[in-house]
Amino acid sequence: MAIKISGTTVINDSRNITDVENFGNSDTVYTGSGANLTGIQAGSSSFTASGSVTNGRAVLVNSNGTVSVPTASVRSTPFLGDETNIVSINSGYVRGVFDSNANKVVIINRDGGSGPGDALVATVSGTDITFGSNVEWSSGNGVSSFQATFDSSNNKVVIVYNDSSDSFKLKAIVGTVSGDSISFGSIATVLNGQCYRYAVTFDSSNNKVVIAYEDYSGNSGEAVVGTVSGTSISFGSATTFNSSSTHYIAATFDTNSNKVVICYNDDGNSDYGTAIVGTVSGTSISFGSETVFNSSNTGYTKATFDSNSNKVVIVYSDIGDSYDGEAVVGTVSGTSISFGSSADFQTDGNVENTDCVFDSAANRIIVTYEDGGNSGAGAVIIGTVSGTSISFGTKTIFDSENQGNYPGPIFLNNRGLLVYYDDNDFAKARVIDNIETDVTSGNFIGIAAAAISNGASGSVTIVGGINASQSSLSVAEKYYVQADGTLDTEPGIPSIEAGISISATQINVGA
């Protein structure tokens, strides 16, 4: 690199300069990266690539002086961030849902054992979680339990709950996220009769909310289709999917077949674990035939859709087998579903309050539950779907001694969030991440200014330089290095600052 003084080149090649004793006057000391010095042409250096380097990708420097694109891999056990207090309220129950439009998590809780119902907006940045203020969505002491889904067509959060102060009627309310707060419309009644068991999902093909529930008075499983308009929701007529008592209801939407899958304990068939496929049309839903996925008393059923394998995954507690934790993979075809063999994720029994979500960053299933065989500790385990089967890694305890109650995993754009109720200290949240990388703040060297073939030399924009190999950047935003070397405005794990964007195609590295 040449050195210029007042625009005149005084040294053509500065690489061989050694033993510089004075630069400037005796009172001037230059430290740091040099990124903010003017008149000095900071920019790029030439490096040899180890492996192929993609233009515009962040690179790390290896111990032999070569550079590489960071390698992202799936962790053998999940990374868990520190516990963060959600609210200092004896909630007893907490759920959450991701608002993909606002890129926020809405956490739903209740003040005390039975309402009122509250909600607050959470922002996740790397391993940090911050919260807005609690907003009440149901006044009075009547909120017993609740579930939620996100309507991605209308960008609304839909909360479903049963109201113990009003004969345990099933009700719903629509929420709108704005910044760090949420506002709500009016409450709508889903079922006028008693309801204790229910589930909710969003049909993204028809842009409808589907609620499956047990009609306690009729001893039957029913489902209704909800339509969100503005800040309100209305419902079509109910359709019966099971003519007997229906317990432990779960629901998910299969985006491959565009079908709703409802899972439950069928009291009319020896309490077997059963699933059924629903097709939404307008404001109604129709069903195919019931399929048994577990020929034993089945409880604590939850379901999610694996969009990588295009499979439905059901997790449950096999009550007939000492409450062992099990999972099964389902394939939807038309209006029916078939299952592979079940797999255990815990064989010493006492599994309760299971939940699951698909991690699309790692292509894994995150399963959470209460480990009754371990004093009710909160546990998380990762499942991998292959064909019609699923296998599991080793469980991780996230909260011990009967503290991790009703754990619920939520997947964001790039990592998960775990929410739960801690018996000893109220509602909690912590980040859960399944991707690891070899890039660190210590070995991050810069951003490739050109594509470099394996073993070849090429230019890397280093700290203080302007990399012009980007596209579609938001101007004047801080960008972070991700696990695979891409750049994003959300911090990765670990959090490594790449620089500040100065145009849609340029980033000031290390600024």
C-alpha positions as CSV (number, residue, x, y, z in Angstrom):
1,M,0.0,0.0,0.0
2,A,1.3,3.5,-1.0
3,I,1.6,6.2,1.6
4,K,0.6,9.7,0.5
5,I,1.1,13.1,2.1
6,S,-1.2,15.9,0.8
7,G,-2.0,13.8,-2.2
8,T,1.6,13.2,-3.1
9,T,3.0,9.6,-3.0
10,V,6.0,9.5,-0.8
11,I,6.3,5.7,-0.4
12,N,5.2,3.4,-3.1
13,D,5.1,0.2,-1.1
14,S,4.7,0.4,2.7
15,R,4.9,-3.4,3.3
16,N,8.7,-3.3,3.9
17,I,8.7,-0.4,6.4
18,T,10.2,-1.4,9.8
19,D,11.2,0.4,13.0
20,V,9.0,3.5,12.6
21,E,9.7,5.6,15.7
22,N,7.8,8.8,15.0
23,F,4.7,9.5,13.0
24,G,3.2,13.0,13.4
25,N,4.4,15.1,16.3
26,S,5.6,14.0,19.6
27,D,2.2,14.4,21.2
28,T,0.4,12.2,18.7
29,V,-0.3,8.6,19.3
30,Y,-2.1,6.4,16.8
31,T,-3.8,3.3,18.1
32,G,-6.6,0.9,17.1
33,S,-7.6,-0.4,13.6
34,G,-7.1,2.9,11.8
35,A,-10.6,2.7,10.5
36,N,-11.3,6.4,11.4
37,L,-8.1,7.9,10.3
38,T,-8.4,10.2,7.3
39,G,-6.0,10.4,4.4
40,I,-4.9,6.8,4.8
41,Q,-6.1,4.4,2.1
42,A,-7.2,1.5,4.3
43,G,-8.8,-1.3,2.4
44,S,-7.8,-4.8,1.4
45,S,-5.1,-7.4,1.6
46,S,-4.3,-10.5,-0.4
47,F,-4.8,-13.9,1.2
48,T,-4.6,-17.5,0.0
49,A,-7.8,-19.4,0.2
50,S,-8.3,-22.7,2.0
51,G,-11.3,-24.0,0.2
52,S,-13.4,-22.0,-2.2
53,V,-14.2,-18.5,-1.0
54,T,-17.4,-16.8,-2.2
55,N,-17.3,-13.1,-3.2
56,G,-18.9,-10.9,-0.5
57,R,-18.8,-13.6,2.2
58,A,-17.2,-13.0,5.6
59,V,-14.0,-15.0,6.1
60,L,-11.8,-16.2,9.0
61,V,-8.1,-16.4,9.1
62,N,-6.6,-19.9,9.8
63,S,-3.5,-20.6,11.9
64,N,-1.4,-21.1,8.7
65,G,-2.4,-17.6,7.4
66,T,-5.0,-18.8,4.9
67,V,-8.6,-17.6,4.9
68,S,-11.8,-19.7,4.8
69,V,-15.5,-19.2,4.7
70,P,-17.0,-20.1,8.1
71,T,-18.4,-23.6,8.4
72,A,-21.8,-24.0,9.9
73,S,-22.9,-27.3,11.4
74,V,-25.6,-28.7,13.6
75,R,-24.8,-28.9,17.3
76,S,-24.9,-32.4,18.9
77,T,-26.7,-30.7,21.8
78,P,-28.5,-27.4,21.8
79,F,-26.9,-24.2,22.9
80,L,-29.0,-22.5,25.6
81,G,-28.7,-18.8,26.5
82,D,-29.0,-17.5,30.0
83,E,-32.3,-17.4,31.7
84,T,-34.2,-14.1,31.4
85,N,-37.1,-13.1,33.5
86,I,-40.2,-12.4,31.4
87,V,-42.4,-10.9,34.1
88,S,-42.2,-10.9,37.9
89,I,-45.7,-12.3,38.1
90,N,-46.8,-15.6,39.5
91,S,-48.1,-16.7,36.1
92,G,-48.3,-20.4,36.4
93,Y,-48.5,-20.7,32.7
94,V,-46.8,-19.1,29.7
95,R,-47.0,-19.5,25.9
96,G,-45.5,-17.7,22.9
97,V,-45.9,-17.1,19.2
98,F,-43.6,-15.6,16.6
99,D,-44.8,-12.6,14.6
100,S,-42.8,-13.0,11.4
101,N,-43.9,-9.7,10.0
102,A,-42.7,-7.7,13.0
103,N,-39.8,-10.1,13.7
104,K,-41.0,-10.2,17.3
105,V,-42.2,-12.8,19.8
106,V,-45.4,-12.3,21.6
107,I,-45.4,-14.0,25.0
108,I,-48.7,-14.7,26.6
109,N,-49.1,-15.1,30.4
110,R,-51.6,-14.6,33.1
111,D,-51.5,-12.6,36.3
112,G,-51.8,-15.3,39.0
113,G,-53.4,-18.7,38.7
114,S,-56.4,-17.7,36.6
115,G,-56.1,-14.4,34.8
116,P,-56.4,-11.7,33.8
117,G,-54.6,-12.5,30.5
118,D,-51.6,-10.5,29.7
119,A,-49.2,-10.3,26.7
120,L,-45.9,-8.6,26.0
121,V,-43.6,-8.3,23.0
122,A,-40.1,-9.8,23.1
123,T,-37.1,-8.8,21.0
124,V,-34.4,-11.4,20.5
125,S,-30.9,-10.2,19.5
126,G,-28.3,-12.9,19.6
127,T,-28.6,-14.3,23.1
128,D,-30.2,-11.2,24.5
129,I,-34.0,-10.9,25.1
130,T,-35.7,-7.6,25.9
131,F,-39.4,-7.1,26.6
132,G,-42.0,-4.4,26.2
133,S,-44.7,-3.7,28.8
134,N,-47.4,-6.2,29.7
135,V,-50.7,-5.5,28.0
136,E,-53.9,-6.9,29.4
137,W,-56.2,-8.7,26.8
138,S,-58.7,-10.2,29.2
139,S,-59.8,-8.4,32.3
140,G,-61.0,-10.2,35.4
141,N,-60.0,-13.6,36.8
142,G,-61.1,-16.0,34.2
143,V,-58.2,-17.1,32.0
144,S,-57.5,-20.7,32.7
145,S,-55.3,-21.7,29.7
146,F,-54.4,-20.3,26.3
147,Q,-52.8,-21.1,22.9
148,A,-51.8,-18.9,20.1
149,T,-51.0,-18.8,16.4
150,F,-49.9,-16.2,13.9
151,D,-52.0,-15.2,10.9
152,S,-49.3,-14.4,8.3
153,S,-51.9,-13.1,5.8
154,N,-53.2,-10.4,8.1
155,N,-50.1,-10.1,10.3
156,K,-52.1,-10.8,13.4
157,V,-51.6,-12.8,16.5
158,V,-54.7,-14.9,17.5
159,I,-55.0,-16.0,21.1
160,V,-57.5,-18.8,22.0
161,Y,-58.4,-19.4,25.6
162,N,-61.1,-20.8,27.9
163,D,-62.8,-18.4,30.3
164,S,-63.4,-20.0,33.8
165,S,-65.4,-16.9,34.8
166,D,-67.9,-17.5,32.0
167,S,-68.7,-21.3,32.3
168,F,-65.4,-22.2,30.7
169,K,-66.5,-21.0,27.2
170,L,-63.9,-21.1,24.5
171,K,-62.9,-17.6,23.3
172,A,-60.5,-15.9,20.9
173,I,-59.0,-12.4,20.5
174,V,-56.8,-10.8,17.8
175,G,-53.6,-8.9,18.6
176,T,-51.6,-6.4,16.5
177,V,-47.9,-5.9,17.2
178,S,-46.4,-2.4,16.7
179,G,-42.9,-1.8,17.8
180,D,-42.4,-3.2,21.3
181,S,-46.1,-3.3,22.1
182,I,-49.3,-5.1,21.2
183,S,-52.9,-4.0,21.0
184,F,-56.1,-6.1,20.9
185,G,-59.5,-6.1,19.4
186,S,-62.7,-7.4,21.0
187,I,-63.2,-10.9,22.4
188,A,-65.1,-13.4,20.2
189,T,-66.8,-16.6,21.5
190,V,-65.7,-19.8,19.7
191,L,-67.9,-22.2,21.7
192,N,-70.7,-21.3,24.1
193,G,-70.4,-24.6,26.0
194,Q,-67.7,-25.8,28.3
195,C,-64.3,-26.5,26.8
196,Y,-61.1,-27.6,28.5
197,R,-59.1,-29.0,25.6
198,Y,-58.2,-27.3,22.4
199,A,-55.5,-26.5,19.8
200,V,-55.1,-23.8,17.2
201,T,-53.1,-23.6,13.9
202,F,-53.0,-21.4,10.8
203,D,-53.8,-22.6,7.3
204,S,-51.5,-20.5,5.2
205,S,-53.0,-21.8,1.9
206,N,-56.5,-20.6,2.7
207,N,-55.5,-17.9,5.1
208,K,-57.7,-19.2,7.9
209,V,-57.3,-20.0,11.6
210,V,-58.4,-23.5,12.5
211,I,-59.4,-24.3,16.1
212,A,-59.9,-27.9,17.2
213,Y,-61.5,-28.5,20.5
214,E,-63.5,-30.9,22.7
215,D,-67.2,-30.0,23.1
216,Y,-67.5,-31.0,26.8
217,S,-71.3,-31.1,26.7
218,G,-71.4,-33.1,23.5
219,N,-68.4,-35.3,24.3
220,S,-67.1,-34.9,20.8
221,G,-64.1,-33.4,19.0
222,E,-65.0,-30.5,16.8
223,A,-63.2,-27.9,14.6
224,V,-64.1,-24.5,13.3
225,V,-62.6,-22.2,10.8
226,G,-61.8,-18.6,11.8
227,T,-61.5,-15.6,9.5
228,V,-59.5,-12.6,10.7
229,S,-60.7,-9.2,9.5
230,G,-59.0,-6.1,10.9
231,T,-58.9,-6.7,14.7
232,S,-61.7,-9.1,14.9
233,I,-62.3,-12.8,14.1
234,S,-65.4,-14.7,13.1
235,F,-66.2,-18.4,12.8
236,G,-68.0,-20.8,10.5
237,S,-70.0,-23.7,11.7
238,A,-68.4,-26.5,13.7
239,T,-67.5,-29.9,12.1
240,T,-67.2,-33.0,14.2
241,F,-64.0,-35.0,13.6
242,N,-64.4,-37.4,16.6
243,S,-67.7,-38.5,18.0
244,S,-66.4,-39.4,21.5
245,S,-64.5,-37.6,24.2
246,T,-61.4,-36.1,22.8
247,H,-58.4,-35.3,25.0
248,Y,-54.9,-34.0,24.5
249,I,-55.7,-32.2,21.2
250,A,-52.9,-30.9,19.0
251,A,-52.9,-29.3,15.5
252,T,-50.5,-28.4,12.8
253,F,-50.6,-27.3,9.2
254,D,-48.9,-29.4,6.4
255,T,-47.6,-26.8,3.9
256,N,-46.8,-29.5,1.4
257,S,-50.3,-31.0,1.1
258,N,-52.0,-27.8,2.3
259,K,-53.9,-29.8,4.9
260,V,-54.6,-29.4,8.6
261,V,-53.6,-32.4,10.8
262,I,-55.3,-32.8,14.2
263,C,-54.0,-35.3,16.8
264,Y,-55.7,-36.4,20.0
265,N,-56.5,-39.1,22.5
266,D,-59.6,-41.0,21.4
267,D,-61.6,-41.9,24.5
268,G,-64.0,-43.9,22.3
269,N,-61.1,-46.1,21.1
270,S,-59.2,-47.1,24.3
271,D,-57.6,-43.7,24.6
272,Y,-55.4,-44.5,21.6
273,G,-53.3,-41.8,19.9
274,T,-55.2,-40.8,16.8
275,A,-54.7,-38.4,13.9
276,I,-57.0,-37.0,11.2
277,V,-56.5,-34.9,8.1
278,G,-58.7,-31.8,7.5
279,T,-59.3,-29.8,4.4
280,V,-60.4,-26.2,4.6
281,S,-62.8,-24.7,2.1
282,G,-64.2,-21.3,2.7
283,T,-65.3,-21.1,6.3
284,S,-65.7,-24.8,6.8
285,I,-63.5,-27.9,7.2
286,S,-64.0,-31.5,6.2
287,F,-62.1,-34.6,7.4
288,G,-60.8,-37.9,6.1
289,S,-60.7,-41.1,8.2
290,E,-59.1,-41.4,11.6
291,T,-55.6,-43.1,11.8
292,V,-54.2,-44.5,15.0
293,F,-50.5,-43.6,15.5
294,N,-50.1,-45.2,19.0
295,S,-52.1,-48.2,20.1
296,S,-51.9,-47.3,23.8
297,N,-53.2,-44.7,26.2
298,T,-51.7,-41.5,24.8
299,G,-51.3,-38.1,26.4
300,Y,-49.6,-34.7,26.2
301,T,-49.8,-34.8,22.4
302,K,-48.2,-32.0,20.3
303,A,-47.5,-31.8,16.6
304,T,-45.3,-29.8,14.1
305,F,-44.5,-29.8,10.4
306,D,-41.0,-30.5,9.2
307,S,-40.8,-28.5,5.9
308,N,-37.4,-30.1,5.0
309,S,-38.8,-33.6,4.8
310,N,-42.4,-32.6,4.3
311,K,-43.5,-34.7,7.2
312,V,-45.7,-34.2,10.2
313,V,-44.0,-35.0,13.5
314,I,-46.1,-35.9,16.6
315,V,-44.6,-36.1,20.1
316,Y,-46.4,-37.5,23.0
317,S,-46.3,-39.3,26.3
318,D,-47.2,-43.0,26.1
319,I,-49.3,-43.2,29.2
320,G,-49.8,-47.0,28.7
321,D,-46.0,-47.5,28.8
322,S,-45.1,-45.6,32.1
323,Y,-45.4,-42.2,30.4
324,D,-42.4,-42.8,28.1
325,G,-41.6,-40.0,25.7
326,E,-42.2,-41.0,22.1
327,A,-42.4,-39.4,18.6
328,V,-43.8,-40.6,15.3
329,V,-43.4,-39.3,11.7
330,G,-46.5,-39.0,9.5
331,T,-47.0,-38.6,5.8
332,V,-50.1,-36.9,4.4
333,S,-51.5,-38.2,1.2
334,G,-54.8,-36.7,0.0
335,T,-57.2,-36.8,3.0
336,S,-55.3,-39.6,4.9
337,I,-52.1,-39.9,6.9
338,S,-49.8,-42.8,7.5
339,F,-47.0,-43.3,10.1
340,G,-43.7,-44.9,10.4
341,S,-42.5,-46.6,13.6
342,S,-42.4,-44.7,16.8
343,A,-39.1,-43.6,18.4
344,D,-38.4,-43.0,22.1
345,F,-36.8,-39.8,23.3
346,Q,-37.1,-40.8,26.9
347,T,-37.5,-44.4,28.1
348,D,-37.6,-44.1,31.9
349,G,-41.1,-42.7,31.9
350,N,-42.8,-39.8,33.6
351,V,-42.8,-37.5,30.5
352,E,-45.4,-34.7,30.8
353,N,-46.3,-31.5,29.0
354,T,-44.5,-32.2,25.8
355,D,-44.2,-29.6,23.0
356,C,-42.3,-29.3,19.7
357,V,-41.4,-27.0,16.9
358,F,-39.4,-27.3,13.6
359,D,-36.1,-25.6,13.5
360,S,-35.7,-24.6,9.8
361,A,-32.2,-23.3,10.2
362,A,-30.8,-26.7,11.4
363,N,-33.6,-28.9,9.9
364,R,-34.3,-30.4,13.3
365,I,-37.2,-30.9,15.6
366,I,-36.9,-29.2,19.0
367,V,-38.8,-31.2,21.7
368,T,-39.4,-29.8,25.2
369,Y,-41.0,-31.5,28.1
370,E,-41.2,-32.0,31.9
371,D,-39.0,-34.8,33.0
372,G,-41.0,-36.3,35.9
373,G,-38.3,-39.0,36.4
374,N,-35.9,-36.2,37.1
375,S,-37.9,-34.3,39.8
376,G,-40.0,-32.6,37.0
377,A,-37.0,-30.8,35.5
378,G,-37.4,-29.0,32.2
379,A,-35.7,-30.9,29.4
380,V,-35.0,-30.3,25.7
381,I,-33.9,-32.8,23.1
382,I,-33.3,-32.6,19.3
383,G,-34.8,-34.9,16.7
384,T,-33.8,-35.6,13.2
385,V,-36.3,-36.9,10.6
386,S,-35.1,-39.3,7.9
387,G,-37.8,-40.8,5.7
388,T,-40.6,-42.0,8.0
389,S,-38.5,-42.3,11.1
390,I,-37.0,-39.9,13.7
391,S,-33.9,-40.2,15.9
392,F,-32.9,-38.2,18.9
393,G,-29.7,-36.9,20.5
394,T,-29.1,-36.5,24.2
395,K,-31.5,-34.5,26.3
396,T,-30.4,-31.3,28.0
397,I,-31.8,-30.1,31.3
398,F,-32.6,-26.4,31.1
399,D,-34.2,-26.0,34.5
400,S,-34.0,-28.5,37.3
401,E,-36.1,-29.7,40.3
402,N,-39.6,-29.1,39.1
403,Q,-39.0,-25.7,37.8
404,G,-39.2,-26.0,34.0
405,N,-43.0,-26.1,33.8
406,Y,-45.1,-26.1,30.6
407,P,-42.0,-25.5,28.4
408,G,-42.8,-24.2,25.0
409,P,-40.3,-23.8,22.1
410,I,-40.8,-21.1,19.5
411,F,-38.8,-20.8,16.3
412,L,-37.7,-17.5,15.0
413,N,-36.0,-16.8,11.7
414,N,-32.7,-18.2,12.7
415,R,-32.9,-19.7,16.2
416,G,-35.4,-20.8,18.8
417,L,-36.7,-19.3,22.0
418,L,-37.8,-21.3,25.0
419,V,-40.4,-20.0,27.3
420,Y,-41.6,-21.7,30.5
421,Y,-42.8,-21.2,34.0
422,D,-40.3,-21.6,36.8
423,D,-42.0,-22.8,40.1
424,N,-39.5,-20.9,42.1
425,D,-39.3,-17.7,40.2
426,F,-42.0,-16.9,37.7
427,A,-42.0,-16.9,33.9
428,K,-38.6,-17.4,32.1
429,A,-37.2,-17.3,28.6
430,R,-33.9,-18.3,27.1
431,V,-32.5,-18.6,23.6
432,I,-32.0,-22.1,22.1
433,D,-29.7,-22.5,19.1
434,N,-28.8,-25.6,17.2
435,I,-26.2,-24.2,14.8
436,E,-22.5,-23.9,15.6
437,T,-19.7,-22.3,13.6
438,D,-15.9,-22.0,13.6
439,V,-15.9,-18.2,13.2
440,T,-15.1,-16.1,16.3
441,S,-14.6,-12.4,17.0
442,G,-10.9,-13.3,17.3
443,N,-10.4,-15.0,13.8
444,F,-12.8,-12.9,11.7
445,I,-10.5,-11.1,9.3
446,G,-12.8,-9.4,6.8
447,I,-15.0,-9.9,3.8
448,A,-14.0,-11.4,0.5
449,A,-13.7,-8.6,-2.2
450,A,-13.7,-11.3,-5.0
451,A,-14.3,-15.0,-5.4
452,I,-11.1,-17.0,-4.5
453,S,-10.5,-20.5,-5.7
454,N,-9.0,-23.1,-3.3
455,G,-5.2,-22.5,-3.1
456,A,-5.4,-19.2,-5.1
457,S,-4.8,-15.7,-3.8
458,G,-7.4,-13.0,-3.7
459,S,-8.4,-9.8,-2.1
460,V,-10.1,-9.5,1.3
461,T,-11.6,-6.3,2.6
462,I,-10.2,-5.9,6.1
463,V,-11.2,-3.6,9.0
464,G,-11.5,-0.1,7.8
465,G,-12.0,-0.9,4.2
466,I,-15.1,-0.7,2.1
467,N,-16.4,-3.9,0.7
468,A,-18.5,-3.4,-2.5
469,S,-19.5,-7.0,-3.1
470,Q,-22.9,-6.9,-1.3
471,S,-26.5,-6.6,-2.5
472,S,-29.8,-5.4,-1.1
473,L,-28.3,-4.0,2.1
474,S,-30.4,-1.7,4.2
475,V,-28.4,1.6,4.4
476,A,-26.9,2.7,7.7
477,E,-27.6,-0.6,9.4
478,K,-25.2,-2.6,11.5
479,Y,-24.6,-6.1,10.1
480,Y,-23.4,-9.2,11.8
481,V,-21.5,-12.3,10.6
482,Q,-23.6,-15.4,10.5
483,A,-22.6,-19.0,11.1
484,D,-22.0,-19.6,7.4
485,G,-20.3,-16.3,6.7
486,T,-23.4,-14.5,5.3
487,L,-24.3,-11.1,6.7
488,D,-27.5,-10.2,8.6
489,T,-28.8,-7.4,10.7
490,E,-29.5,-9.9,13.5
491,P,-26.6,-11.0,15.6
492,G,-25.4,-14.6,15.2
493,I,-24.1,-16.8,18.0
494,P,-21.4,-15.8,18.7
495,S,-22.2,-12.1,18.0
496,I,-19.6,-10.8,15.6
497,E,-20.0,-7.3,14.1
498,A,-19.2,-7.2,10.3
499,G,-19.6,-3.5,9.8
500,I,-22.0,-0.7,8.9
501,S,-23.7,-0.6,5.5
502,I,-23.1,2.7,3.6
503,S,-25.1,1.8,0.5
504,A,-27.1,-1.2,-0.9
505,T,-23.9,-2.8,-2.2
506,Q,-21.2,-1.5,0.2
507,I,-20.3,-2.1,3.8
508,N,-17.7,-0.4,5.9
509,V,-16.0,-3.4,7.5
510,G,-15.5,-3.2,11.2
511,A,-17.1,0.2,11.5
